[in-house]
Amino acid sequence: MMAASPTVSGSLRDRLMITLIGGAAVLALLLFFAVRSYAVQVAQQGQDSILAASVTAMLDAAAIRDGEVEIDIPYAAFSMLSTPSDDRVFYAIYQDGAFLSGYNDLAYEAGKPLGVRSFQSGDVRGAAVRQVNASRTLIGANRRTEIQIALAQTQDAQSQTLDRIARNAAFLGVGFFALTGLLSLWASSVTMGQLNRLTTSVTRRGPQDLSPFQKPVPQEMAPLVQSLNSLMGRLDQSLSQSEDFIAEAAHRVRTPLATVRSYAEATLQRVKREENREAMRSMVRAIDESSRAAGQLLDHAMITFRADHLERETLDLRALVEDLVLRLTPIADMRDLSLAVAGDADVPFAGDAILIQNAVRNMIDNAIKYAPPDSTVTITVNAAPKPVIVVEDEGPGFNTDEIATLAGRFQRGSNAADSIGSGLGLTIAQDVATAHGGHLHLSNRPEGGACVSLQLSS
């Protein structure tokens, strides 16, 4: 019977990959924005430092001469603001809040303490600028005045620099993401490899191997392995109990039936009246049918139990058949039949001896049951091309239109209504053949009679 497929709810590997790659994508974005934000901060600080130095140079050039304020703007004050992008520079000079020189649309931010540089971003004549505001107090012979200077510079060079840094940061983020993706693939493969090895170990085990797993596993898999070991321990105990129960049931069912049959036969010998003798014969027949059915049901249960965990051993099929023939000869003699063994003298095979004995015994028993008196049942054992045991009789054979269904459970041919049987003999033989990788083949002999072939896998 095929195992039921489990309900699948996605892939653990895919979930792990999505989690790792998703985390890598978030980290790559954070890296990009962090680098760009830091670059903006550094670039702004650099421009502010240059603006502060330039406005300081301009303030240092201010003086009072002959009672008038004079500012001789040094060349260095503007040269230090030069950039590869030729950013424009705007300035405005105020004395005590009154405009003196420069760009009158560049306003000075008032309200700041004297001597403190203040920076702000704004817009001058449609261009985004960075502005510094500074002031200085001039003291002359007869007067005291305050000079305020607003100095602004466009940010084209800074924007270009930031664009380059942003592109480099984007490349860095993409590279980080790609590298992290590869590492995630490797990490998920390594992580899932432990589970795959456990799966392979379980798959490679034979049905009879219920020993616990002893190989070391990661800590996270320890509860799973412990549960598997516990399950296999319970299965081993349950299978052992089932095998013991089947053996005990077979003994307890067959022995009382055999005893009852013996008493019935003894009573039959003492009964004189014909109607009573006929009743006793019916009783013996019913006991035989019950005994046979109970025996075959128990045989079928045992075969079903052992088929999944064959106890293979090297055996000689010819010797096994000869032993069965020796034990079944008294039954054949009672029906005036002969049992003959033919074929190869030595047929080695690695299989479950108990199952094969059950299959062959049922095949021979069927042949004895349907063969006519004074005929021979031939059991042929051959080794090539594959081990096969063939049982042939001289009875009525199979109905050709029923051959395909006769190996099913409780299936009997229409020509077997007058004989005792449960319809399990051929089923048992077929199950044993299947458990050993072979098959059961039913046919009719050309000269009359049935032919049953138990083909085993070499």
TORNU-729788 format. One line per 10 residues: number of its first residue (from 1); their letters; for each residue x, y, z of N, C-alpha, C. Coordinates in steps of 0.05 Angstrom, whole numbers. Last residue first. Layout:
<pts>
NUM> a> X:Y:Z:X:Y:Z:X:Y:Z ~ ...;
</pts>
This chain:
<pts>
458> sslqlsvcag> 303:-249:-169:330:-260:-163:347:-239:-150 ~ 238:-254:-147:258:-236:-159:285:-246:-150 ~ 195:-309:-166:209:-292:-146:231:-276:-160 ~ 133:-335:-183:158:-323:-193:170:-304:-172 ~ 97:-388:-179:105:-368:-160:133:-358:-169 ~ 45:-411:-219:74:-405:-219:80:-383:-199 ~ 1:-463:-229:5:-438:-213:35:-434:-210 ~ -44:-493:-271:-15:-488:-267:-12:-462:-253 ~ -93:-546:-275:-85:-519:-268:-54:-517:-265 ~ -116:-587:-331:-107:-582:-304:-97:-553:-300;
448> geprnslhlh> -94:-607:-395:-115:-606:-375:-103:-603:-347 ~ -55:-602:-432:-67:-628:-430:-88:-630:-408 ~ -41:-548:-425:-53:-556:-450:-67:-584:-448 ~ -60:-520:-361:-42:-537:-377:-56:-546:-403 ~ -74:-452:-349:-84:-479:-352:-64:-495:-369 ~ -50:-404:-299:-55:-413:-327:-66:-442:-326 ~ -25:-350:-263:-44:-372:-264:-49:-378:-294 ~ 30:-324:-227:18:-328:-254:0:-353:-254 ~ 52:-274:-184:39:-300:-186:25:-302:-213 ~ 117:-243:-178:88:-243:-184:78:-272:-185;
438> gghatavdqa> 166:-207:-139:158:-224:-161:129:-222:-166 ~ 185:-183:-93:191:-170:-118:183:-187:-142 ~ 168:-206:-47:195:-213:-56:201:-203:-83 ~ 116:-187:-43:135:-179:-22:164:-185:-30 ~ 93:-215:-87:97:-186:-88:117:-176:-68 ~ 93:-267:-65:108:-261:-90:114:-232:-92 ~ 58:-260:-22:85:-268:-17:103:-262:-41 ~ 11:-246:-49:23:-227:-31:52:-234:-25 ~ 1:-295:-77:7:-270:-92:20:-249:-74 ~ -9:-330:-35:14:-335:-53:21:-310:-68;
428> itlglgsgis> -55:-307:-14:-31:-309:3:-6:-313:-15 ~ -89:-313:-57:-83:-286:-47:-58:-286:-31 ~ -95:-368:-60:-80:-354:-82:-73:-326:-74 ~ -124:-374:-10:-99:-389:-17:-82:-375:-38 ~ -173:-351:-1:-149:-336:7:-123:-349:-1 ~ -221:-377:-6:-214:-357:-26:-190:-340:-19 ~ -233:-417:28:-240:-390:38:-234:-369:16 ~ -262:-483:22:-242:-462:16:-252:-435:25 ~ -284:-546:-1:-279:-528:22:-258:-508:14 ~ -324:-552:-60:-301:-558:-44:-297:-537:-22;
418> daansgrqfr> -365:-537:-93:-369:-562:-78:-345:-568:-60 ~ -348:-492:-122:-370:-489:-102:-373:-513:-84 ~ -312:-486:-161:-302:-494:-135:-323:-493:-113 ~ -325:-463:-209:-324:-493:-208:-314:-503:-181 ~ -320:-409:-202:-348:-420:-203:-348:-451:-202 ~ -268:-394:-156:-278:-400:-182:-306:-412:-181 ~ -267:-341:-108:-266:-370:-114:-278:-374:-142 ~ -239:-292:-67:-249:-298:-94:-246:-328:-99 ~ -217:-273:-21:-243:-286:-19:-256:-291:-46 ~ -176:-227:-55:-185:-238:-30:-213:-248:-31;
408> galtaiedtn> -153:-249:-121:-164:-229:-102:-174:-243:-77 ~ -139:-287:-157:-120:-282:-136:-129:-260:-116 ~ -180:-288:-194:-179:-310:-175:-159:-304:-152 ~ -183:-252:-236:-194:-243:-209:-190:-264:-188 ~ -163:-274:-282:-153:-247:-274:-162:-239:-246 ~ -192:-321:-290:-164:-322:-281:-154:-296:-270 ~ -242:-323:-310:-240:-316:-282:-211:-314:-272 ~ -243:-341:-361:-253:-314:-357:-252:-305:-328 ~ -224:-394:-356:-207:-373:-369:-217:-345:-364 ~ -227:-430:-298:-244:-417:-319:-228:-394:-330;
398> fgpgedevvi> -173:-475:-287:-187:-450:-282:-205:-443:-305 ~ -178:-547:-275:-165:-523:-284:-182:-498:-277 ~ -195:-597:-259:-210:-584:-280:-197:-558:-290 ~ -130:-630:-249:-158:-625:-243:-172:-610:-265 ~ -78:-644:-246:-93:-655:-268:-123:-651:-264 ~ -30:-591:-230:-47:-614:-224:-62:-623:-249 ~ 30:-559:-212:12:-568:-233:-4:-591:-223 ~ 68:-505:-190:52:-527:-181:31:-534:-202 ~ 132:-479:-191:108:-484:-207:94:-508:-196 ~ 173:-428:-172:162:-453:-162:135:-456:-176;
388> vpkpaanvti> 234:-397:-192:205:-400:-196:197:-427:-184 ~ 285:-349:-200:274:-371:-183:244:-372:-187 ~ 298:-336:-270:293:-327:-243:281:-349:-226 ~ 308:-369:-313:325:-344:-309:321:-330:-282 ~ 333:-413:-261:338:-394:-283:313:-392:-300 ~ 317:-450:-222:332:-427:-214:335:-406:-236 ~ 256:-485:-207:278:-478:-225:291:-452:-216 ~ 216:-537:-187:231:-514:-177:255:-509:-195 ~ 151:-563:-191:176:-559:-205:190:-534:-194 ~ 109:-611:-170:120:-585:-161:147:-582:-173;
378> tvtsdppayk> 50:-644:-190:79:-640:-195:87:-612:-186 ~ 7:-692:-171:12:-663:-168:42:-659:-170 ~ -27:-743:-205:-2:-733:-194:-1:-703:-194 ~ -82:-787:-189:-67:-769:-207:-43:-758:-192 ~ -119:-815:-159:-100:-830:-176:-86:-812:-196 ~ -172:-765:-160:-158:-788:-148:-140:-802:-169 ~ -160:-698:-186:-175:-723:-184:-159:-745:-172 ~ -148:-637:-150:-138:-658:-168:-155:-683:-165 ~ -165:-600:-112:-179:-602:-138:-170:-624:-157 ~ -132:-608:-67:-161:-605:-64:-176:-609:-90;
368> iandimnrva> -80:-606:-86:-91:-631:-74:-121:-631:-73 ~ -78:-552:-102:-76:-573:-122:-87:-600:-112 ~ -83:-527:-52:-103:-522:-72:-103:-544:-94 ~ -35:-545:-29:-61:-553:-17:-84:-549:-36 ~ 3:-520:-60:1:-549:-61:-26:-558:-50 ~ -9:-466:-46:-10:-475:-74:-14:-505:-76 ~ 0:-467:9:-27:-461:-1:-30:-470:-30 ~ 55:-479:9:36:-497:22:7:-493:12 ~ 76:-433:-15:77:-459:-29:58:-479:-17 ~ 63:-394:24:53:-391:-3:53:-419:-17;
358> nqiliadgaf> 89:-413:70:60:-409:70:49:-408:42 ~ 143:-412:52:130:-438:60:100:-435:60 ~ 149:-357:45:150:-375:22:138:-402:28 ~ 146:-340:99:126:-331:79:126:-350:55 ~ 190:-366:122:163:-371:133:142:-363:112 ~ 234:-347:94:227:-375:93:198:-380:102 ~ 245:-294:56:233:-300:82:222:-328:80 ~ 307:-301:19:280:-292:23:270:-300:51 ~ 351:-315:-29:350:-300:-3:322:-289:0 ~ 364:-380:-55:349:-355:-56:349:-342:-29;
348> pvdadgaval> 386:-435:-96:390:-416:-73:374:-391:-77 ~ 370:-494:-114:359:-467:-122:363:-448:-98 ~ 389:-554:-139:397:-534:-119:388:-507:-129 ~ 367:-585:-178:373:-598:-153:380:-577:-131 ~ 310:-563:-216:338:-562:-209:343:-574:-181 ~ 255:-609:-227:269:-585:-231:298:-586:-223 ~ 204:-637:-182:221:-638:-206:236:-611:-207 ~ 167:-680:-141:183:-655:-142:203:-658:-165 ~ 100:-702:-132:127:-706:-145:141:-679:-147 ~ 51:-738:-99:65:-712:-100:93:-717:-111;
338> sldrmdaipt> -10:-770:-114:19:-772:-112:31:-743:-115 ~ -71:-789:-81:-55:-772:-99:-26:-776:-94 ~ -113:-808:-49:-102:-825:-70:-87:-808:-91 ~ -125:-777:-6:-140:-772:-30:-130:-788:-54 ~ -88:-794:30:-116:-798:37:-134:-793:13 ~ -41:-777:6:-47:-805:6:-77:-810:13 ~ -43:-722:18:-46:-730:-10:-53:-760:-12 ~ -34:-725:73:-59:-714:63:-64:-722:35 ~ 19:-747:73:-4:-761:85:-31:-751:76 ~ 48:-704:45:43:-730:32:21:-746:46;
328> lrlvldevla> 61:-659:71:35:-659:59:28:-686:46 ~ 114:-667:88:93:-662:108:65:-665:97 ~ 140:-672:39:141:-694:59:119:-691:79 ~ 130:-623:16:119:-647:4:118:-670:24 ~ 162:-591:50:133:-587:50:119:-612:38 ~ 213:-610:36:204:-613:64:173:-610:65 ~ 215:-596:-18:215:-625:-11:206:-629:18 ~ 215:-540:-13:193:-554:-26:192:-583:-18 ~ 266:-533:12:241:-523:25:217:-537:13 ~ 301:-553:-26:298:-567:0:273:-558:14;
318> rldlterelh> 292:-515:-67:286:-543:-72:283:-558:-45 ~ 308:-467:-43:280:-471:-50:273:-500:-55 ~ 349:-457:8:348:-473:-16:318:-479:-22 ~ 367:-390:33:354:-417:35:354:-431:8 ~ 387:-337:71:394:-354:48:382:-382:52 ~ 335:-292:91:357:-310:98:362:-327:73 ~ 298:-236:113:311:-252:91:333:-269:103 ~ 244:-219:136:268:-229:150:282:-248:130 ~ 211:-160:115:219:-188:109:244:-195:125 ~ 170:-121:129:196:-124:142:204:-153:140;
308> darftimahd> 123:-122:101:137:-97:102:164:-98:116 ~ 104:-174:108:112:-166:81:128:-140:81 ~ 87:-187:158:115:-191:153:124:-180:126 ~ 31:-173:156:49:-162:177:78:-163:169 ~ 13:-205:115:10:-176:113:28:-162:132 ~ 25:-255:137:39:-246:113:37:-216:109 ~ -11:-255:180:18:-256:185:34:-247:161 ~ -60:-253:153:-52:-232:171:-23:-232:177 ~ -57:-302:125:-58:-277:110:-50:-253:128 ~ -57:-338:168:-34:-337:150:-33:-310:135;
298> llqgaarsse> -108:-326:188:-85:-320:205:-59:-319:188 ~ -138:-344:144:-140:-316:153:-116:-308:170 ~ -123:-397:143:-115:-380:121:-118:-350:128 ~ -145:-415:192:-117:-418:186:-107:-399:165 ~ -199:-405:183:-185:-392:205:-155:-392:200 ~ -209:-439:138:-213:-410:136:-198:-395:158 ~ -197:-489:161:-182:-479:138:-185:-449:135 ~ -235:-491:202:-206:-494:208:-189:-482:185 ~ -282:-488:172:-276:-467:192:-246:-467:199 ~ -278:-535:142:-280:-509:128:-273:-486:147;
288> diarvmsrma> -277:-573:182:-254:-571:164:-254:-543:150 ~ -327:-564:205:-303:-560:221:-279:-556:203 ~ -359:-578:162:-360:-550:172:-336:-544:188 ~ -346:-633:159:-341:-615:136:-340:-586:145 ~ -365:-650:207:-336:-652:202:-329:-634:179 ~ -419:-640:199:-405:-626:221:-375:-627:216 ~ -431:-674:158:-434:-646:153:-419:-630:175 ~ -422:-722:185:-405:-716:162:-407:-685:156 ~ -464:-719:222:-436:-718:232:-417:-711:209 ~ -507:-724:187:-504:-699:203:-476:-696:213;
278> erneerkvrq> -498:-776:169:-497:-753:149:-494:-727:164 ~ -505:-803:216:-479:-804:203:-476:-781:183 ~ -560:-795:223:-541:-784:242:-513:-783:231 ~ -580:-822:180:-585:-793:181:-566:-780:201 ~ -562:-875:191:-551:-861:168:-556:-830:170 ~ -542:-898:254:-563:-889:237:-552:-870:216 ~ -494:-905:282:-504:-926:264:-525:-915:245 ~ -434:-877:307:-462:-873:300:-470:-893:278 ~ -381:-886:313:-398:-900:331:-428:-897:324 ~ -355:-854:276:-350:-883:275:-370:-899:292;
268> ltaeaysrvt> -370:-803:293:-380:-813:267:-377:-844:265 ~ -339:-797:338:-369:-801:341:-381:-812:316 ~ -290:-790:314:-294:-813:331:-324:-818:335 ~ -300:-743:286:-294:-767:271:-298:-792:288 ~ -308:-708:330:-330:-712:311:-325:-738:295 ~ -259:-710:356:-282:-720:370:-305:-726:350 ~ -229:-685:315:-222:-713:324:-246:-725:338 ~ -252:-635:314:-254:-653:290:-248:-682:298 ~ -238:-615:363:-266:-619:357:-269:-638:333 ~ -182:-612:355:-193:-629:376:-222:-636:370;
258> alptrvrhaa> -179:-574:315:-169:-601:309:-180:-621:330 ~ -200:-531:343:-215:-541:319:-205:-569:313 ~ -161:-523:383:-188:-531:390:-204:-542:367 ~ -116:-510:347:-115:-533:365:-144:-541:374 ~ -128:-463:318:-125:-489:304:-127:-513:323 ~ -131:-423:358:-154:-429:340:-152:-457:328 ~ -83:-422:384:-107:-426:400:-132:-431:383 ~ -46:-415:342:-45:-439:358:-71:-444:373 ~ -62:-366:322:-62:-389:304:-62:-415:320 ~ -53:-334:367:-81:-338:357:-82:-362:339;
248> eaifdesqsl> 2:-335:371:-14:-347:393:-42:-352:383 ~ 16:-309:323:25:-337:328:8:-350:350 ~ -9:-260:332:-17:-277:309:-9:-306:313 ~ 18:-241:377:-11:-246:378:-20:-265:356 ~ 70:-236:359:65:-255:380:35:-262:382 ~ 61:-195:322:71:-221:313:66:-243:334 ~ 44:-154:356:26:-164:335:35:-192:326 ~ 89:-146:388:64:-155:400:45:-167:380 ~ 123:-127:348:130:-151:362:105:-163:376 ~ 96:-80:333:99:-102:314:106:-128:327;
238> sqdlrgmlsn> 100:-50:381:74:-58:371:76:-81:351 ~ 156:-44:386:141:-58:406:114:-68:397 ~ 164:-14:339:178:-40:343:164:-57:364 ~ 133:31:350:127:14:327:139:-14:331 ~ 161:53:394:133:43:397:124:25:375 ~ 209:65:368:208:46:391:181:35:395 ~ 192:101:330:202:75:321:203:55:344 ~ 177:143:365:157:131:347:167:103:338 ~ 227:156:388:205:147:405:184:132:389 ~ 254:173:342:264:150:357:242:138:375;
228> lsqvlpameq> 223:218:329:225:195:311:234:170:325 ~ 232:250:375:205:241:369:205:217:350 ~ 287:258:368:278:245:392:249:234:388 ~ 287:287:321:299:260:321:290:244:346 ~ 260:333:339:249:317:317:260:289:318 ~ 295:353:380:267:344:387:255:327:365 ~ 342:363:347:342:342:368:314:334:376 ~ 344:405:314:332:381:303:331:358:324 ~ 371:444:342:343:449:335:329:425:324 ~ 423:423:347:406:425:371:377:429:364;
218> pvpkqfpsld> 440:377:294:439:403:306:419:404:329 ~ 461:309:311:445:328:295:446:355:309 ~ 499:249:309:494:275:320:479:293:301 ~ 467:185:301:485:205:291:479:232:303 ~ 429:149:317:451:154:336:469:176:327 ~ 361:132:317:383:147:304:404:154:324 ~ 341:64:337:341:93:340:364:106:324 ~ 315:14:292:333:22:312:334:53:314 ~ 284:-12:256:270:7:273:288:16:296 ~ 285:-43:199:304:-28:215:289:-6:231;
208> qpgrrtvstt> 249:-66:165:253:-79:190:273:-64:209 ~ 249:-34:120:225:-34:137:230:-47:164 ~ 314:0:117:295:-22:110:271:-21:128 ~ 331:67:103:327:45:122:308:24:111 ~ 331:108:68:348:85:62:344:62:81 ~ 298:146:93:289:133:68:305:108:62 ~ 328:163:137:303:150:141:295:134:117 ~ 371:187:109:376:165:128:351:149:134 ~ 345:227:81:358:205:67:363:181:85 ~ 329:259:125:309:247:107:320:223:92;
198> lrnlqgmtvs> 379:274:144:362:259:161:340:245:145 ~ 396:303:100:411:279:108:395:262:126 ~ 359:345:101:359:326:78:374:301:85 ~ 374:371:148:347:358:147:346:338:124 ~ 425:388:133:422:371:156:395:356:155 ~ 412:421:89:427:397:85:425:378:108 ~ 389:467:107:371:446:99:386:420:94 ~ 438:494:119:418:489:140:400:466:132 ~ 462:497:69:476:483:91:456:476:113 ~ 423:526:41:431:499:32:444:483:54;
188> sawlsllgtl> 422:573:70:398:557:70:405:528:61 ~ 475:591:60:466:585:87:442:568:88 ~ 474:598:4:492:579:16:483:571:44 ~ 434:638:1:431:612:-13:448:591:-1 ~ 460:677:30:434:666:40:429:639:27 ~ 504:688:-2:508:677:25:483:665:36 ~ 475:710:-45:491:685:-48:497:672:-21 ~ 454:755:-19:436:735:-31:450:708:-35 ~ 500:782:-5:483:772:17:464:750:6 ~ 516:797:-56:534:780:-39:517:767:-17;
178> affgvglfaa> 473:829:-71:480:805:-87:497:785:-70 ~ 475:869:-32:452:852:-34:458:826:-49 ~ 526:891:-42:520:879:-16:496:860:-17 ~ 516:910:-94:536:889:-89:532:875:-63 ~ 476:947:-82:470:925:-100:490:902:-96 ~ 506:982:-48:482:968:-38:475:944:-55 ~ 546:1000:-84:554:985:-60:530:970:-48 ~ 513:1026:-120:529:1003:-129:538:986:-105 ~ 495:1066:-85:476:1047:-97:490:1022:-107 ~ 542:1092:-74:528:1079:-52:508:1059:-62;
168> nrairdltqs> 553:1112:-124:572:1093:-112:559:1077:-89 ~ 509:1146:-129:513:1124:-147:531:1103:-136 ~ 520:1181:-85:495:1165:-85:497:1141:-104 ~ 567:1204:-102:568:1188:-78:543:1170:-77 ~ 548:1232:-147:568:1211:-150:569:1192:-126 ~ 512:1266:-121:502:1247:-141:522:1224:-145 ~ 547:1296:-90:528:1278:-76:517:1258:-96 ~ 573:1324:-131:588:1306:-113:570:1286:-99 ~ 530:1353:-151:544:1334:-168:560:1314:-152 ~ 518:1384:-106:498:1365:-116:511:1344:-134;
158> qadqtqalai> 565:1414:-101:558:1396:-80:538:1375:-89 ~ 561:1444:-148:584:1425:-144:577:1405:-123 ~ 514:1473:-136:516:1455:-160:538:1435:-156 ~ 496:1509:-98:505:1483:-89:507:1463:-113 ~ 515:1580:-88:498:1559:-99:512:1532:-93 ~ 524:1617:-28:536:1604:-51:517:1582:-61 ~ 526:1678:10:512:1654:0:526:1643:-25 ~ 531:1719:66:546:1708:43:532:1682:35 ~ 520:1778:98:506:1753:89:520:1744:65 ~ 545:1816:151:550:1806:124:534:1780:120;
148> qietrrnagi> 544:1876:188:532:1849:184:536:1841:155 ~ 576:1916:235:576:1908:207:564:1880:206 ~ 562:1969:278:561:1940:274:558:1934:244 ~ 600:2020:312:580:2011:292:583:1981:289 ~ 617:2078:345:616:2049:348:593:2039:329 ~ 660:2136:346:636:2121:340:639:2091:344 ~ 707:2164:350:684:2177:361:658:2161:356 ~ 745:2126:333:752:2146:353:727:2158:366 ~ 711:2062:328:729:2083:319:734:2104:341 ~ 698:1995:324:700:2017:343:720:2037:332;
138> ltrsanvqrv> 653:1948:299:676:1965:293:675:1988:312 ~ 631:1882:307:629:1909:317:655:1924:312 ~ 603:1838:260:627:1847:275:622:1876:284 ~ 570:1776:238:571:1805:244:596:1812:260 ~ 541:1731:190:561:1738:210:561:1768:214 ~ 512:1677:158:508:1704:168:528:1708:191 ~ 511:1639:99:523:1643:125:518:1672:133 ~ 473:1594:58:479:1621:67:491:1621:95 ~ 467:1560:-2:473:1557:26:484:1583:36 ~ 413:1561:-50:439:1569:-40:442:1560:-11;
128> aagrvdgsqf> 381:1552:-111:384:1543:-84:412:1549:-74 ~ 357:1606:-150:378:1586:-146:379:1578:-116 ~ 324:1649:-157:317:1623:-169:337:1601:-165 ~ 347:1689:-126:345:1692:-155:341:1666:-169 ~ 359:1645:-76:366:1672:-85:365:1672:-116 ~ 337:1609:-22:335:1612:-51:341:1641:-58 ~ 370:1570:30:349:1587:19:349:1588:-11 ~ 394:1548:93:390:1543:64:367:1560:54 ~ 440:1576:140:413:1570:131:413:1564:101 ~ 479:1590:198:477:1579:171:448:1573:165;
118> srvglpkgae> 515:1638:235:491:1622:231:488:1614:202 ~ 565:1653:280:559:1647:252:534:1630:252 ~ 569:1705:327:560:1677:322:554:1674:293 ~ 579:1759:336:602:1741:333:595:1712:328 ~ 521:1771:374:544:1782:360:567:1762:360 ~ 465:1727:363:484:1740:381:508:1750:364 ~ 413:1744:315:434:1726:325:453:1741:343 ~ 378:1780:293:371:1767:319:391:1748:330 ~ 373:1770:222:378:1786:246:370:1770:271 ~ 400:1750:166:383:1739:187:390:1752:214;
108> yaldnygslf> 397:1792:110:413:1783:133:393:1773:154 ~ 378:1776:43:372:1787:69:390:1775:90 ~ 390:1794:-19:401:1774:0:398:1785:28 ~ 376:1835:-50:355:1815:-45:365:1792:-28 ~ 421:1867:-57:401:1876:-37:379:1856:-32 ~ 484:1847:-59:458:1840:-70:437:1847:-50 ~ 530:1900:-46:524:1872:-53:497:1869:-66 ~ 524:1947:10:535:1938:-15:527:1909:-20 ~ 490:1967:52:512:1982:42:520:1974:14 ~ 429:1971:88:444:1958:66:465:1977:56;
98> agdqyiayfv> 428:1973:158:423:1987:133:441:1976:111 ~ 442:1947:205:417:1939:192:411:1954:166 ~ 493:1968:214:471:1974:234:444:1969:221 ~ 504:1956:150:516:1971:173:492:1979:191 ~ 514:1899:109:496:1917:123:512:1931:145 ~ 525:1868:48:538:1881:71:518:1901:82 ~ 519:1806:15:506:1832:22:518:1842:48 ~ 532:1763:-40:538:1774:-13:522:1800:-10 ~ 537:1702:-76:522:1726:-70:530:1736:-42 ~ 566:1663:-127:569:1673:-99:553:1699:-97;
88> rddsptslms> 557:1603:-165:555:1632:-162:556:1639:-132 ~ 605:1553:-182:581:1561:-167:581:1592:-164 ~ 637:1524:-220:634:1553:-220:608:1562:-207 ~ 647:1471:-213:622:1478:-227:617:1508:-229 ~ 693:1469:-183:694:1461:-211:669:1468:-227 ~ 693:1532:-145:688:1503:-148:690:1496:-177 ~ 714:1582:-97:713:1572:-125:709:1542:-126 ~ 720:1602:-48:694:1592:-54:692:1581:-83 ~ 770:1624:-45:767:1599:-31:739:1587:-36 ~ 762:1671:-73:776:1649:-87:773:1623:-72;
78> faaypidiev> 737:1706:-38:721:1693:-59:735:1670:-73 ~ 778:1718:-3:751:1712:8:733:1698:-13 ~ 822:1732:-32:821:1705:-21:794:1697:-11 ~ 814:1785:-43:810:1766:-65:807:1737:-53 ~ 778:1822:8:802:1809:-3:795:1789:-25 ~ 744:1882:6:740:1852:5:765:1840:-7 ~ 750:1931:46:765:1923:22:764:1892:21 ~ 708:1974:73:711:1944:71:725:1939:44 ~ 700:2027:118:712:2017:93:716:1987:94 ~ 663:2077:147:667:2048:146:678:2041:118;
68> egdriaaadl> 692:2138:171:675:2123:152:683:2094:152 ~ 727:2165:202:699:2165:211:681:2150:192 ~ 775:2153:180:765:2181:178:735:2182:184 ~ 756:2088:177:777:2107:170:765:2135:166 ~ 745:2027:204:734:2055:204:758:2073:199 ~ 740:1964:167:753:1982:185:740:2010:183 ~ 742:1896:144:726:1920:151:741:1938:171 ~ 768:1849:139:776:1871:122:761:1897:127 ~ 743:1814:172:769:1823:181:779:1847:164 ~ 698:1802:141:695:1818:165:722:1830:174;
58> matvsaalis> 723:1770:102:710:1795:94:706:1813:118 ~ 741:1727:132:761:1743:118:748:1770:110 ~ 691:1708:148:710:1718:168:731:1736:155 ~ 670:1689:100:658:1712:113:675:1724:135 ~ 707:1647:92:705:1669:73:693:1694:86 ~ 698:1612:135:725:1624:131:724:1648:113 ~ 644:1599:125:652:1613:150:679:1626:147 ~ 649:1573:76:633:1598:77:641:1614:102 ~ 679:1529:93:690:1548:73:675:1574:74 ~ 642:1505:128:669:1513:138:681:1534:119;
48> dqgqqavqva> 600:1493:94:596:1512:116:623:1523:126 ~ 623:1454:62:616:1479:50:612:1501:71 ~ 631:1414:101:654:1425:86:647:1452:74 ~ 579:1404:118:598:1414:137:622:1427:123 ~ 559:1383:70:548:1408:81:567:1420:101 ~ 589:1336:66:591:1357:45:581:1383:55 ~ 571:1309:112:600:1316:109:603:1338:89 ~ 517:1303:100:525:1317:125:554:1327:122 ~ 518:1274:53:505:1300:53:515:1316:77 ~ 542:1227:73:556:1243:53:545:1271:52;
38> ysrvafflll> 503:1209:108:529:1217:119:544:1234:99 ~ 463:1198:71:458:1218:92:484:1227:104 ~ 488:1158:40:481:1183:28:476:1205:48 ~ 494:1118:79:518:1129:65:511:1156:53 ~ 440:1109:93:460:1117:113:484:1130:101 ~ 418:1092:45:409:1118:57:428:1127:78 ~ 448:1044:37:447:1065:17:440:1092:30 ~ 436:1015:84:463:1022:78:464:1045:58 ~ 381:1008:77:391:1023:100:419:1032:95 ~ 382:975:31:370:1002:30:379:1019:53;
28> alvaaggilt> 409:931:52:421:945:30:409:973:28 ~ 373:914:92:399:924:100:413:940:78 ~ 331:899:58:326:920:78:353:932:86 ~ 356:856:31:346:879:16:342:903:35 ~ 366:821:73:389:833:58:380:857:43 ~ 314:807:87:331:821:106:355:835:93 ~ 302:780:40:287:804:48:302:820:68 ~ 338:738:43:341:757:21:326:783:27 ~ 318:712:90:346:722:89:349:743:67 ~ 265:701:75:271:716:99:299:728:98;
18> imlrdrlsgs> 271:671:28:257:697:27:263:714:51 ~ 300:627:49:312:644:29:298:671:28 ~ 261:606:84:287:615:95:300:634:75 ~ 221:593:46:216:612:68:241:623:80 ~ 249:556:15:240:581:3:234:602:25 ~ 257:515:53:280:528:41:272:555:29 ~ 204:501:63:219:513:85:244:527:74 ~ 151:515:19:178:504:22:192:518:45 ~ 80:500:27:103:516:20:129:502:26 ~ 52:456:53:45:484:56:70:501:52;
8> vtpsaamm> 24:394:37:47:412:34:38:441:36 ~ 4:336:68:-5:362:59:18:382:59 ~ 36:275:45:30:295:65:19:321:52 ~ 6:218:14:23:242:11:16:262:32 ~ 6:154:43:-9:178:36:10:202:34 ~ 42:100:14:38:118:36:23:143:26 ~ 12:43:-17:27:67:-20:21:86:4 ~ 17:-24:0:0:0:0:18:25:0;
</pts>
